[in-house]
Amino acid sequence: MKNTSLKNIKTTKRQVYLYWLKFLRPYHHLAPREMEALSTLLYYRQELSNQIDNEELVEKLLFSQEIRRKVKADLGGMDNGVFNNLLTALRTKKVLTKENKIIRPLIPRMEKDANAFNLIFNFEFADEEK
């Protein structure tokens, strides 16, 4: 295919969410620590989705005390205040709704037990002003 560049990135299932958010940074404008927190939430959301077909239940369980505890531990054992400030920042930047749901455009479409994930960018060139 002309006008196409393909790069393979070896990563883990957990780390792919951080790459996803780094690539989408022009869209969401999150700071590095916010991306780290959101990528961890996305990882656990996918893990829940692999086990539960009910999206409403997945969204509810994602912010349960058990998952919150795991996310805080994964982020270096942060205390509740720091974690809550991160969630507030994610709501302020409108990547989390006030109901604590991750906005749909930031949830990658991954199949259960996938071995790979493809992300395709389509760059459309705007006419340059002279």
DSSP file (Angstrom, degrees, kcal/mol; ACC not computed):
  #  RESIDUE AA STRUCTURE BP1 BP2  ACC     N-H-->O    O-->H-N    N-H-->O    O-->H-N    TCO  KAPPA ALPHA  PHI   PSI    X-CA   Y-CA   Z-CA
    1    1 A M    >         0   0    0      0, 0.0     3,-0.7     0, 0.0     2,-0.1   0.000 360.0 360.0 360.0 130.1    0.0    0.0    0.0
    2    2 A K  T 3   +     0   0    0      1,-0.2     3,-0.1     3,-0.0     0, 0.0  -0.417 360.0  24.8 -74.6 156.1    1.3    3.4   -0.9
    3    3 A N  T 3  S+     0   0    0      1,-0.2     2,-0.4    -2,-0.1    -1,-0.2   0.811  97.9 120.2  60.1  33.0    1.4    6.1    1.7
    4    4 A T    <   -     0   0    0     -3,-0.7     2,-0.4     2,-0.0    -1,-0.2  -0.991  41.1-172.8-130.8 135.0    1.6    3.5    4.5
    5    5 A S        -     0   0    0     -2,-0.4     2,-0.5    -3,-0.1    -3,-0.0  -0.993   9.1-163.0-122.5 134.3    4.2    2.9    7.2
    6    6 A L        +     0   0    0     -2,-0.4     2,-0.4     2,-0.0    -2,-0.0  -0.972   8.7 179.1-120.8 129.5    3.9   -0.1    9.4
    7    7 A K        -     0   0    0     -2,-0.5     2,-0.4     2,-0.0    -2,-0.0  -0.996  17.3-145.8-128.1 133.4    5.8   -0.4   12.7
    8    8 A N        -     0   0    0     -2,-0.4     2,-0.5     2,-0.0    -2,-0.0  -0.845  12.3-165.2 -97.9 134.4    5.6   -3.4   15.1
    9    9 A I        -     0   0    0     -2,-0.4     2,-0.5     2,-0.0    -2,-0.0  -0.976  11.2-145.7-121.6 119.3    5.9   -2.7   18.8
   10   10 A K        +     0   0    0     -2,-0.5     2,-0.3     0, 0.0    -2,-0.0  -0.727  42.2 136.7 -83.9 128.7    6.5   -5.6   21.2
   11   11 A T        -     0   0    0     -2,-0.5     2,-0.2     8,-0.0    -2,-0.0  -0.866  49.8 -95.1-154.6-177.1    4.7   -4.9   24.5
   12   12 A T     >  -     0   0    0     -2,-0.3     4,-1.8     1,-0.1     0, 0.0  -0.690  36.5-109.8-106.3 164.9    2.6   -6.5   27.2
   13   13 A K  T  4 S+     0   0    0     -2,-0.2     4,-0.4     1,-0.2    -1,-0.1   0.852 121.2  48.8 -61.6 -33.7   -1.2   -6.5   27.4
   14   14 A R  T >4 S+     0   0    0      1,-0.2     3,-0.7     2,-0.1     4,-0.4   0.900 112.1  46.8 -72.3 -40.9   -0.9   -4.2   30.4
   15   15 A Q  T >> S+     0   0    0      1,-0.2     4,-1.8     2,-0.2     3,-0.8   0.726  93.1  77.5 -76.5 -22.7    1.5   -1.8   28.7
   16   16 A V  H 3X S+     0   0    0     -4,-1.8     4,-2.6     1,-0.2    -1,-0.2   0.814  89.2  58.5 -60.1 -29.8   -0.5   -1.5   25.4
   17   17 A Y  H <> S+     0   0    0     -3,-0.7     4,-2.1    -4,-0.4    -1,-0.2   0.850 104.2  49.9 -70.1 -33.6   -3.0    0.9   27.1
   18   18 A L  H <> S+     0   0    0     -3,-0.8     4,-2.4    -4,-0.4    -2,-0.2   0.914 111.8  48.1 -70.0 -41.6   -0.2    3.3   27.9
   19   19 A Y  H  X S+     0   0    0     -4,-1.8     4,-2.8     2,-0.2     5,-0.3   0.940 109.6  54.7 -59.2 -46.3    1.0    3.2   24.3
   20   20 A W  H  X S+     0   0    0     -4,-2.6     4,-1.5     1,-0.2    -2,-0.2   0.926 111.6  43.2 -51.8 -49.8   -2.6    3.7   23.2
   21   21 A L  H  < S+     0   0    0     -4,-2.1    -1,-0.2     1,-0.2    -2,-0.2   0.853 111.3  54.4 -70.7 -33.6   -3.0    6.8   25.3
   22   22 A K  H >< S+     0   0    0     -4,-2.4     3,-1.1     1,-0.2    -2,-0.2   0.919 109.5  47.7 -64.4 -41.8    0.5    8.2   24.3
   23   23 A F  H 3< S+     0   0    0     -4,-2.8    -1,-0.2     1,-0.2    -2,-0.2   0.829 114.4  47.5 -66.2 -31.2   -0.5    7.9   20.6
   24   24 A L  T >X S+     0   0    0     -4,-1.5     3,-2.0    -5,-0.3     4,-1.6   0.291  76.4 113.0 -93.0  10.2   -3.8    9.6   21.3
   25   25 A R  H <>  +     0   0    0     -3,-1.1     4,-2.8     1,-0.3    -1,-0.2   0.846  70.0  60.2 -55.1 -37.9   -2.3   12.4   23.3
   26   26 A P  H 34 S+     0   0    0      0, 0.0    -1,-0.3     0, 0.0    -2,-0.1   0.765 109.5  46.9 -60.9 -20.0   -3.2   15.1   20.7
   27   27 A Y  H <4 S+     0   0    0     -3,-2.0    -2,-0.2    -4,-0.1    -3,-0.1   0.888 127.3  20.4 -85.2 -43.9   -6.8   14.0   21.3
   28   28 A H  H  < S-     0   0    0     -4,-1.6    -3,-0.2    -7,-0.2    -1,-0.0   0.706  80.2-148.4-106.0 -22.5   -7.0   14.0   25.1
   29   29 A H     <  +     0   0    0     -4,-2.8     2,-0.2    -5,-0.3    -4,-0.1   0.812  34.9 166.9  59.3  35.3   -4.0   16.2   26.2
   30   30 A L        -     0   0    0     -9,-0.2    -1,-0.2    -5,-0.1    -2,-0.1  -0.502  37.0-116.6 -80.4 149.9   -3.5   14.2   29.4
   31   31 A A     >  -     0   0    0     -2,-0.2     4,-2.5     1,-0.1     5,-0.2  -0.401  36.1-100.9 -74.9 161.0   -0.3   14.6   31.6
   32   32 A P  H  > S+     0   0    0      0, 0.0     4,-2.2     0, 0.0     5,-0.1   0.887 122.9  48.1 -54.3 -43.8    1.9   11.6   31.9
   33   33 A R  H  > S+     0   0    0      1,-0.2     4,-2.1     2,-0.2     5,-0.1   0.870 111.5  51.1 -67.4 -35.1    0.7   10.6   35.4
   34   34 A E  H  > S+     0   0    0     -3,-0.2     4,-2.7     2,-0.2    -1,-0.2   0.895 109.8  49.9 -67.0 -39.9   -3.0   11.0   34.2
   35   35 A M  H  X S+     0   0    0     -4,-2.5     4,-2.8     2,-0.2    -2,-0.2   0.897 109.3  52.1 -64.2 -39.4   -2.2    8.7   31.2
   36   36 A E  H  X S+     0   0    0     -4,-2.2     4,-1.7    -5,-0.2    -2,-0.2   0.924 112.1  45.4 -62.4 -44.1   -0.6    6.2   33.6
   37   37 A A  H  X S+     0   0    0     -4,-2.1     4,-2.1     2,-0.2    -2,-0.2   0.937 115.4  46.2 -65.1 -46.8   -3.7    6.2   35.8
   38   38 A L  H  X S+     0   0    0     -4,-2.7     4,-2.7     1,-0.2    -2,-0.2   0.880 109.8  54.1 -65.8 -37.3   -6.1    6.0   32.8
   39   39 A S  H  X S+     0   0    0     -4,-2.8     4,-2.1     2,-0.2    -1,-0.2   0.880 108.5  50.0 -64.7 -35.9   -4.1    3.2   31.2
   40   40 A T  H  X S+     0   0    0     -4,-1.7     4,-2.2    -5,-0.2    -1,-0.2   0.910 111.0  48.6 -67.3 -41.9   -4.3    1.2   34.4
   41   41 A L  H  X S+     0   0    0     -4,-2.1     4,-2.3     1,-0.2    -2,-0.2   0.904 110.6  51.3 -63.1 -40.7   -8.1    1.7   34.5
   42   42 A L  H  X S+     0   0    0     -4,-2.7     4,-2.4     2,-0.2    -2,-0.2   0.891 108.0  52.9 -63.1 -39.1   -8.4    0.7   30.9
   43   43 A Y  H  X S+     0   0    0     -4,-2.1     4,-2.3     1,-0.2    -2,-0.2   0.955 112.6  42.9 -60.6 -49.9   -6.4   -2.5   31.6
   44   44 A Y  H  X S+     0   0    0     -4,-2.2     4,-2.4     1,-0.2    -1,-0.2   0.839 110.7  56.9 -67.8 -31.4   -8.7   -3.5   34.4
   45   45 A R  H  X S+     0   0    0     -4,-2.3     4,-2.6     2,-0.2    -1,-0.2   0.925 108.8  46.3 -63.0 -43.6  -11.7   -2.5   32.4
   46   46 A Q  H  X S+     0   0    0     -4,-2.4     4,-2.0     2,-0.2    -2,-0.2   0.905 110.2  53.2 -65.5 -40.7  -10.6   -5.0   29.6
   47   47 A E  H  X S+     0   0    0     -4,-2.3     4,-0.6     1,-0.2    -1,-0.2   0.915 112.0  45.5 -60.0 -42.4   -9.9   -7.7   32.2
   48   48 A L  H >X S+     0   0    0     -4,-2.4     4,-2.3     1,-0.2     3,-1.1   0.911 110.6  53.8 -65.5 -42.2  -13.5   -7.2   33.6
   49   49 A S  H 3< S+     0   0    0     -4,-2.6    -2,-0.2     1,-0.3    -1,-0.2   0.802 101.4  60.0 -63.6 -29.2  -14.9   -7.2   30.0
   50   50 A N  H 3< S+     0   0    0     -4,-2.0    -1,-0.3     1,-0.2    -2,-0.2   0.765 117.3  31.4 -67.6 -24.0  -13.2  -10.5   29.3
   51   51 A Q  H << S+     0   0    0     -3,-1.1     2,-0.4    -4,-0.6    -2,-0.2   0.679 120.2  49.3-105.0 -23.7  -15.2  -12.1   32.1
   52   52 A I     <  -     0   0    0     -4,-2.3    -1,-0.2     1,-0.1     6,-0.0  -0.974  52.4-167.2-127.3 128.9  -18.5  -10.1   32.1
   53   53 A D        +     0   0    0     -2,-0.4     2,-0.8    -3,-0.1    -1,-0.1   0.667  67.2  93.4 -86.1 -17.8  -20.6   -9.4   29.0
   54   54 A N     >  -     0   0    0      1,-0.2     4,-2.1     2,-0.1     5,-0.1  -0.682  59.2-163.4 -83.0 108.3  -22.8   -6.7   30.8
   55   55 A E  H  > S+     0   0    0     -2,-0.8     4,-2.6     1,-0.2     5,-0.2   0.858  88.0  54.9 -61.9 -38.1  -21.2   -3.3   30.0
   56   56 A E  H  > S+     0   0    0      1,-0.2     4,-2.1     2,-0.2    -1,-0.2   0.911 109.5  47.3 -62.1 -42.0  -23.1   -1.5   32.8
   57   57 A L  H  > S+     0   0    0      2,-0.2     4,-3.0     1,-0.2     5,-0.2   0.895 110.2  52.6 -66.5 -40.2  -21.8   -4.0   35.3
   58   58 A V  H  X S+     0   0    0     -4,-2.1     4,-2.0     1,-0.2    -2,-0.2   0.940 110.1  48.4 -59.0 -47.9  -18.2   -3.7   34.0
   59   59 A E  H  X S+     0   0    0     -4,-2.6     4,-0.6     1,-0.2    -1,-0.2   0.887 114.1  46.7 -60.4 -40.1  -18.5    0.1   34.4
   60   60 A K  H >< S+     0   0    0     -4,-2.1     3,-0.8     1,-0.2    -2,-0.2   0.925 113.7  46.7 -68.5 -45.8  -19.8   -0.2   37.9
   61   61 A L  H >< S+     0   0    0     -4,-3.0     3,-2.0     1,-0.2     6,-0.4   0.783  97.6  72.5 -69.2 -27.2  -17.2   -2.8   39.0
   62   62 A L  H 3< S+     0   0    0     -4,-2.0    -1,-0.2     1,-0.3    -2,-0.2   0.823 104.7  39.2 -58.8 -31.4  -14.3   -0.8   37.5
   63   63 A F  T << S+     0   0    0     -3,-0.8    -1,-0.3    -4,-0.6    -2,-0.2   0.109  89.0 126.5-107.5  22.2  -14.7    1.7   40.3
   64   64 A S  S <> S-     0   0    0     -3,-2.0     4,-2.7     1,-0.1     5,-0.2  -0.314  76.7-105.9 -69.6 162.3  -15.3   -0.8   43.1
   65   65 A Q  H  > S+     0   0    0      1,-0.2     4,-2.3     2,-0.2     5,-0.2   0.876 119.3  54.5 -58.7 -39.0  -13.2   -0.7   46.2
   66   66 A E  H  > S+     0   0    0      2,-0.2     4,-1.8     1,-0.2    -1,-0.2   0.938 112.6  40.6 -63.0 -47.8  -11.3   -3.9   45.1
   67   67 A I  H  > S+     0   0    0     -6,-0.4     4,-2.8     2,-0.2     5,-0.2   0.899 113.2  54.5 -69.7 -39.9  -10.3   -2.5   41.7
   68   68 A R  H  X S+     0   0    0     -4,-2.7     4,-2.6     1,-0.2     5,-0.2   0.910 108.0  51.0 -57.7 -41.8   -9.5    1.0   43.1
   69   69 A R  H  X S+     0   0    0     -4,-2.3     4,-2.1    -5,-0.2    -1,-0.2   0.909 111.3  47.4 -62.5 -43.1   -7.2   -0.7   45.6
   70   70 A K  H  X S+     0   0    0     -4,-1.8     4,-2.6     2,-0.2    -2,-0.2   0.915 111.9  49.7 -64.8 -43.2   -5.5   -2.6   42.7
   71   71 A V  H  X S+     0   0    0     -4,-2.8     4,-1.6     2,-0.2    -2,-0.2   0.930 111.1  48.9 -62.4 -46.2   -5.1    0.5   40.6
   72   72 A K  H  <>S+     0   0    0     -4,-2.6     5,-2.0     1,-0.2     6,-1.3   0.895 112.2  49.0 -61.8 -39.9   -3.6    2.5   43.5
   73   73 A A  H ><5S+     0   0    0     -4,-2.1     3,-1.5     4,-0.2    -1,-0.2   0.919 109.9  51.3 -64.9 -42.9   -1.2   -0.3   44.2
   74   74 A D  H 3<5S+     0   0    0     -4,-2.6    -1,-0.2     1,-0.3    -2,-0.2   0.780 105.6  57.6 -64.6 -26.3   -0.2   -0.5   40.5
   75   75 A L  T 3<5S-     0   0    0     -4,-1.6    -1,-0.3    -5,-0.2    -2,-0.2   0.139 137.4 -78.5 -91.9  19.5    0.4    3.3   40.5
   76   76 A G  T < 5S-     0   0    0     -3,-1.5    -3,-0.2     1,-0.1    -2,-0.2   0.647  76.0 -67.9  97.7  16.5    3.0    3.0   43.3
   77   77 A G  S   <S-     0   0    0     -5,-2.0    -4,-0.2    -6,-0.2    -1,-0.1   0.856  73.4-176.8  75.4  35.2    0.7    2.6   46.3
   78   78 A M        -     0   0    0     -6,-1.3    -1,-0.1     1,-0.1    -3,-0.1  -0.255  24.6-111.8 -67.4 153.9   -0.7    6.1   46.3
   79   79 A D     >  -     0   0    0      1,-0.1     4,-2.1     4,-0.0     5,-0.2  -0.298  31.5 -99.3 -81.7 171.1   -3.1    7.2   49.0
   80   80 A N  H  > S+     0   0    0      1,-0.2     4,-3.1     2,-0.2     5,-0.2   0.869 118.6  55.7 -59.3 -41.1   -6.8    7.9   48.5
   81   81 A G  H  > S+     0   0    0      2,-0.2     4,-2.0     1,-0.2    -1,-0.2   0.919 109.7  44.4 -60.8 -46.1   -6.4   11.7   48.3
   82   82 A V  H  > S+     0   0    0      2,-0.2     4,-2.0     1,-0.2    -1,-0.2   0.916 115.2  49.0 -64.9 -43.4   -3.8   11.5   45.5
   83   83 A F  H  X S+     0   0    0     -4,-2.1     4,-2.3     1,-0.2    -2,-0.2   0.923 110.6  49.9 -63.2 -44.5   -5.9    8.9   43.6
   84   84 A N  H  X S+     0   0    0     -4,-3.1     4,-2.3     1,-0.2    -1,-0.2   0.869 108.5  53.4 -63.2 -35.9   -9.1   11.0   44.0
   85   85 A N  H  X S+     0   0    0     -4,-2.0     4,-2.3    -5,-0.2    -1,-0.2   0.892 107.9  51.0 -64.3 -39.1   -7.2   14.1   42.7
   86   86 A L  H  X S+     0   0    0     -4,-2.0     4,-2.2     2,-0.2    -2,-0.2   0.918 109.9  49.0 -62.9 -43.1   -6.2   12.1   39.6
   87   87 A L  H  X S+     0   0    0     -4,-2.3     4,-2.0     2,-0.2    -2,-0.2   0.896 110.2  51.6 -63.8 -39.3   -9.8   11.0   39.0
   88   88 A T  H  X S+     0   0    0     -4,-2.3     4,-2.8     1,-0.2    -1,-0.2   0.909 108.9  50.7 -62.5 -41.9  -10.9   14.6   39.4
   89   89 A A  H  X S+     0   0    0     -4,-2.3     4,-2.1     1,-0.2    -2,-0.2   0.895 109.4  50.8 -62.6 -39.8   -8.3   15.7   36.8
   90   90 A L  H  <>S+     0   0    0     -4,-2.2     5,-2.6     2,-0.2     6,-1.5   0.852 112.1  47.0 -67.4 -34.2   -9.6   13.0   34.4
   91   91 A R  H ><5S+     0   0    0     -4,-2.0     3,-1.5     4,-0.2    -2,-0.2   0.909 110.3  52.5 -70.6 -42.1  -13.1   14.3   34.9
   92   92 A T  H 3<5S+     0   0    0     -4,-2.8    -2,-0.2     1,-0.3    -1,-0.2   0.877 109.8  48.5 -60.6 -38.2  -12.0   17.9   34.4
   93   93 A K  T 3<5S-     0   0    0     -4,-2.1    -1,-0.3    -5,-0.2    -2,-0.2   0.355 115.5-121.9 -85.2   6.6  -10.3   16.9   31.1
   94   94 A K  T < 5S+     0   0    0     -3,-1.5    -3,-0.2     2,-0.2    -2,-0.1   0.778  82.8 114.8  60.2  33.3  -13.5   15.1   30.2
   95   95 A V  S   <S+     0   0    0     -5,-2.6     8,-2.3     1,-0.2     2,-0.4   0.589  79.6  44.5 -99.6 -17.1  -12.0   11.6   29.7
   96   96 A L  B    S-A  102   0A   0     -6,-1.5     6,-0.2     6,-0.2    -2,-0.2  -0.979  87.0-133.6-118.5 138.3  -14.1   10.4   32.7
   97   97 A T    >   -     0   0    0      4,-2.5     3,-2.1    -2,-0.4     4,-0.1  -0.367  32.0-102.3 -80.1 169.7  -17.7   11.3   33.0
   98   98 A K  T 3  S+     0   0    0      1,-0.3    -1,-0.1     2,-0.1    -7,-0.1   0.719 126.1  59.8 -65.4 -17.8  -19.1   12.5   36.3
   99   99 A E  T 3  S-     0   0    0      2,-0.1    -1,-0.3     0, 0.0    -2,-0.0   0.276 123.0-108.2 -88.9  10.5  -20.5    8.9   36.6
  100  100 A N  S <  S+     0   0    0     -3,-2.1     2,-0.4     1,-0.2    -2,-0.1   0.914  71.5 142.7  62.3  46.3  -17.0    7.6   36.5
  101  101 A K        -     0   0    0     -4,-0.1    -4,-2.5   -39,-0.0     2,-0.3  -0.967  53.1-123.5-114.8 134.2  -17.3    6.1   33.0
  102  102 A I  B     -A   96   0A   0     -2,-0.4    -6,-0.2    -6,-0.2     5,-0.1  -0.571  38.9-104.9 -72.0 134.3  -14.4    6.3   30.6
  103  103 A I    >   -     0   0    0     -8,-2.3     3,-1.7    -2,-0.3     4,-0.2  -0.346  27.9-119.4 -64.7 143.1  -15.5    8.1   27.4
  104  104 A R  G >  S+     0   0    0      1,-0.3     3,-2.1     2,-0.2    -1,-0.1   0.834 106.9  62.1 -54.3 -43.1  -16.0    5.6   24.5
  105  105 A P  G 3  S+     0   0    0      0, 0.0    -1,-0.3     0, 0.0    -2,-0.1   0.729 103.9  52.0 -61.7 -17.1  -13.4    7.1   22.1
  106  106 A L  G <  S+     0   0    0     -3,-1.7    -2,-0.2   -11,-0.1    -3,-0.1   0.400  88.4  90.6 -97.6   3.3  -10.6    6.3   24.6
  107  107 A I  S <  S-     0   0    0     -3,-2.1    -1,-0.0    -4,-0.2     2,-0.0  -0.870  76.4-137.5 -99.4 110.3  -11.6    2.6   25.0
  108  108 A P        -     0   0    0      0, 0.0     2,-1.2     0, 0.0    -2,-0.1  -0.357  16.3-119.6 -66.3 145.7   -9.7    0.5   22.5
  109  109 A R        +     0   0    0     -2,-0.0     2,-0.4     2,-0.0    -2,-0.0  -0.738  48.0 164.0 -88.1  98.7  -11.7   -2.1   20.7
  110  110 A M        -     0   0    0     -2,-1.2     2,-0.2     7,-0.1     7,-0.1  -0.936  32.8-129.3-118.8 139.9  -10.0   -5.3   21.7
  111  111 A E    >   -     0   0    0     -2,-0.4     3,-1.4     1,-0.1   -61,-0.1  -0.480  42.0 -84.8 -79.9 155.9  -11.2   -8.8   21.4
  112  112 A K  T 3  S+     0   0    0      1,-0.3    -1,-0.1    -2,-0.2   -65,-0.1  -0.354 111.7   2.6 -58.5 137.9  -11.1  -11.2   24.3
  113  113 A D  T 3  S+     0   0    0      1,-0.2    -1,-0.3    -3,-0.1     2,-0.1   0.796  89.1 174.8  54.5  34.9   -7.7  -12.9   24.6
  114  114 A A    <   -     0   0    0     -3,-1.4    -1,-0.2     1,-0.1     3,-0.1  -0.430  28.3-156.6 -70.6 146.1   -6.3  -11.0   21.7
  115  115 A N  S    S+     0   0    0      1,-0.1     2,-0.3    -2,-0.1    -1,-0.1   0.549  77.0  18.7 -95.8 -12.4   -2.6  -11.6   20.9
  116  116 A A        -     0   0    0      2,-0.0     2,-0.4  -103,-0.0    -1,-0.1  -0.966  61.6-149.4-153.2 163.7   -2.2   -8.3   19.1
  117  117 A F        -     0   0    0     -2,-0.3     2,-0.5    -3,-0.1    -7,-0.1  -0.988  11.6-151.8-141.8 129.1   -3.8   -4.9   18.7
  118  118 A N        -     0   0    0     -2,-0.4     2,-0.5     2,-0.0    -2,-0.0  -0.876   8.5-172.2-105.5 133.2   -3.8   -2.8   15.6
  119  119 A L        -     0   0    0     -2,-0.5     2,-0.5   -11,-0.0    -2,-0.0  -0.990   8.3-166.2-123.0 121.7   -4.0    1.0   15.7
  120  120 A I        -     0   0    0     -2,-0.5     2,-0.4     2,-0.0    -2,-0.0  -0.931   3.8-162.3-115.9 128.7   -4.4    2.8   12.4
  121  121 A F        -     0   0    0     -2,-0.5     2,-0.6     2,-0.0    -2,-0.0  -0.882   3.0-161.4-104.9 138.9   -3.9    6.5   12.0
  122  122 A N        -     0   0    0     -2,-0.4     2,-0.6     2,-0.0    -2,-0.0  -0.937  10.0-158.9-118.9 106.0   -5.2    8.3    8.9
  123  123 A F        -     0   0    0     -2,-0.6     2,-0.6     2,-0.0    -2,-0.0  -0.759   3.8-163.6 -88.4 119.6   -3.5   11.7    8.5
  124  124 A E        -     0   0    0     -2,-0.6     2,-0.4     0, 0.0    -2,-0.0  -0.911  16.2-134.9-103.3 124.3   -5.5   14.0    6.4
  125  125 A F        -     0   0    0     -2,-0.6     2,-0.2     1,-0.0     3,-0.0  -0.639  12.9-146.3 -83.1 128.7   -3.5   17.0    5.1
  126  126 A A        -     0   0    0     -2,-0.4     2,-0.2     1,-0.1    -1,-0.0  -0.612  33.5 -93.8 -85.5 152.0   -5.1   20.4    5.3
  127  127 A D        -     0   0    0     -2,-0.2     2,-0.3     1,-0.1    -1,-0.1  -0.487  42.8-127.3 -64.6 130.3   -4.4   22.9    2.7
  128  128 A E        -     0   0    0     -2,-0.2     2,-0.2     1,-0.1    -1,-0.1  -0.626  19.9-120.7 -81.3 136.0   -1.5   25.1    3.8
  129  129 A E              0   0    0     -2,-0.3    -1,-0.1     1,-0.1     0, 0.0  -0.520 360.0 360.0 -75.3 144.1   -2.1   28.8    3.8
  130  130 A K              0   0    0     -2,-0.2    -1,-0.1     0, 0.0    -2,-0.0   0.415 360.0 360.0 -97.5 360.0    0.3   30.7    1.6
